[in-house]
Amino acid sequence: MKLAFRLLVLLAVLALGVWGWRTLRERLSPPLPPAAAADTVQTGMRATTLFFADAGGDTLVTEARELPEKSDLHARVAQLVDALVRGPQHRGVAVLPAGTSVLHVYLDDQGRLTLDLSPSFQQGFHGGTQAEDLVLGSLVRTLGANLPEVKRVRIVCGGQPIGSLAGHLPLDQPLDPHEAD
């Protein structure tokens, strides 16, 4: 019994020693610095190519721009569409109707992007065949130039298929980014 008592006392002394050593170490160690906040300056940027109408409204011109890196497809497409709506920083003219925004994006395994735009896309468009061609070309070529996984673009509006933007060019089939002007 004396041996058991001595072992119990020895274990208690050891436990107190370990506890005391840890407590002393914590008090003597310098405190850890607070976690650094995310540095927005270090956010990755990526080069993009945006397509706008030229000043005469005859053809498309390109504008190179650096945009913050986005990880998911929906965010990347929404960012590109938003940049087109906001317009060029240097030359050219914005042709996407004001208020146009991305509602949904779906990319199938064959590279066909279904792009669901807000009703403002169709409701805000006012123009003829040339204007319709420039709007669709601006949108589809911008997506194709910046999203290599996109081979064709199908445009719907407010969740519904549309036959055309304003009755001039058919949208019942996906558009090829390399053929859109």
HELIX and SHEET records of a PDB file:
HELIX    1   1 LYS A    2  LEU A   28  1                                  27    
HELIX    2   2 THR A   40  GLN A   42  5                                   3    
HELIX    3   3 LEU A   73  ARG A   86  1                                  14    
HELIX    4   4 SER A  120  GLN A  123  1                                   4    
HELIX    5   5 THR A  129  ASN A  146  1                                  18    
SHEET    1   A 2 MET A  45  ALA A  53  0                                        
SHEET    2   A 2 LEU A  60  PRO A  68 -1                                        
SHEET    1   B 4 VAL A 102  LEU A 107  0                                        
SHEET    2   B 4 ARG A 112  LEU A 117 -1                                        
SHEET    3   B 4 ARG A 152  CYS A 157  1                                        
SHEET    4   B 4 GLN A 160  PRO A 161 -1                                        
END                                                                             
